[in-house]
Amino acid sequence: MYQSFYGFSEMPFNITPDPKFLYLSPTHQEALQHLKFGVEHRKGFIVVVGEVGCGKTTLCRRFLNELDPGRFDTALIVNPRVNETQMLRAILQELGEATNADDPHDLVLQMNKILLERIERGRDIVLIIDEAQNLSFEVLEQVRLLSNLETDKQKLLQIVLMGQPELKDIIKRDELRQLRQRILVHCELTPLNPYDLAHYVNHRMTKAGWNGRPFFTPWAMRAIHKFSRGIPRIVNNLCDKALLSAYIRESDEVAYWDVRRAIKDVKKLTH
């Protein structure tokens, strides 16, 4: 409703993980550089953690978009609630390989053969597992064993685990010490501080064709940060509802009371 009124080319605060709208806060910038560095230099295991709604999936999409398709083959697993066999089959399918095997041993042999062939052709293979905190111990151990696949010079598979903060606690378990020892790159996304939040809001509006109207008042920004605690997904929800409130008033100013109204709406949906 407010999109045409304010002249946006598209909705600025959709919660879908569109890489176009990724705002690189200092921790997001650091995480992206860590991902690129880890993969470019074949570091093996990379772990990225962050609270729900902090932009892990959007960061992942941006990272994938920036990988050179002439060099990298990627496998993205977004549903990690699987057993070992299902995980191995999913990885092969993501790499565009057909398989009829049902035994994990046979699947690993097939994967080793495929990865070796691709490495010989100058390809690098990256496996990204999103929501990795949901992986069972057995599947995590299987993923660790995949990291054993190597030539004399390099690992056959670069593995990125992305998950919520509890992933850190899972990895600290004594039975996963072998996995923990292989993690050479680790980074954590943190919520936006008040300064970054203001830039985040304006960044998203600019990407959606913002022409300077409307604008969020400083008090509106403070209210958004206080309630959202700097979590981008919650910020998006509040800004969307606050813009609708300002539109109803036909105002070019998104005020504190528009945000208060948005907060009430959000609370109704979450309580």
Secondary structure, DSSP 8 states (H G I E B T S, - for coil): -HHHHHT-SS-TT--S--GGG----HHHHHHHHHHHHHHHTT-SEEEEEE-TTSSHHHHHHHHHHHS-TTTEEEEEE------HHHHHHHHHHHTT------SHHHHHHHHHHHHHHHHHTT-EEEEEESSGGG--HHHHHHHHHHTT-B-SS-BS-EEEEEE-THHHHHHTSGGGHHHHHHEEEEEEE----HHHHHHHHHHHHHHTT--S-SEE-HHHHHHHHHHHTT-HHHHHHHHHHHHHHHHHTT-SEE-HHHHHHHHHHHHHHH-
